[in-house]
């Protein structure tokens, strides 16, 4: 028998470590060649790690949520045949897993019989089964408490009950002289702390659930913490009359060709952004606050905040300045689908110069969007509502939508932010201007 060591692969682009987000196996499981063993995440891309051999899993080198260095041992598999590398190689590799001097290979074979001491982590043995609990005669007939009766219990039990929100009169007592014990309280809590006389559907709930923040959710949390802690936001809200735009959109959709996508509001906003950024290039920028350098971009790469089963991602419509309204819509649809089904490439999820965020029909009246660091601006779309608007002689129904836009106040002054939003407003309210060049 031999042992095959699988190491964290080099996923490229200078990535030195990755987060383990999923195990598909556990110690003792048989594996086949090409079977997926685990999934790791770097930036916003998830990479599956297949097995290059047949065998049995001996050891897992990390837990879900751990960050693992490239070339560090990830798991060990028992295989048929002799090993082809000495045991001390595996020992040295395990001991130096987090140093840059680790060997370049991503896997090695070592003799199983000589590798036991090399494992830096030992899977704990399953705990012995608990001995059956012996009930006292009182436990067979637990004491009941009459209304208004003060139940017998030690101060420690009373404190636990108080902290858990439990009425001790609802707890059956099995202790001497009808005293409520810690075990009685534990059993009551294990049943969901539902009093015997509770009304159905109104039982107290004391259960808690701890969820480790891993994978995409951890990436989102880190990104939001970075943006909120390092960028002084200013949010500017303006209402936009999109009645004419909605009429134009309906007309264009009615006459679209079979191979053309259905137009939403976002492609029009993207084209309006392109025209506005041509006049205010300082908003189409990224800011390296460590180096103190602002980079203004000629290309307009628009990130579109998209909700996916894994969390919020930002696929990027690249070179929006060179796309027509129909091309923008097609690319937007393609990227959103790829992000939701997890097939978006890494380069499609990075490199934006400005971001649009929209919650669609549930977008609320006003939002305060957080800037996608290191960009300096984000435009938020709120829902469209029909409101009565005074036209000088009477109230008429108009379709109104608020834009909630945030700016990095270190780079964009309040005046420039207002001018930027007012220009977008003018283009959306007179949509023919979006299609006029110059």
Buried (B, 14 or more C-beta within 10 A) or exposed (E): EBBBBBBBBBBEEEBEBBBBBBBBBEEEBEBEEEBEBBBBBBEBBBBEBBBBBBBBBBBBBBEBEBBBBBBBBBBBBBBEEEBEBBBEBBBBBBEBBEEEEBEEEBBBBBBBEBBEEBBEEEEEEEEEEEEEEEEEEBBEEBBEBEEEEEBBBEEEBBEBBEEEEBBBBBBBBBBEEBBBBEEBBEBBBEEEBBBEEEEEEEEBEBEEEEEEEBBBBBBBEEBBEEBEEBBEBBBBBBBBBBBBBBEBBEEBEEEBEEEBBEBBBBBBBBBBBBBBBEEBEBBBBBBEBEEEEBEEBEEBBBBBBBEBEBBBBBBBBBBBBEBEBBBBBBBBBBBBEBBBEEEBEBEBBBBBBBBBBBBEEEBEEEBEBBBBBBBBBBBBBBBBEEEEBEEEEEEEEBBBBBBBBBBBBBBBEEEBBBBBBEBBBEBBBEBEEBEEEE
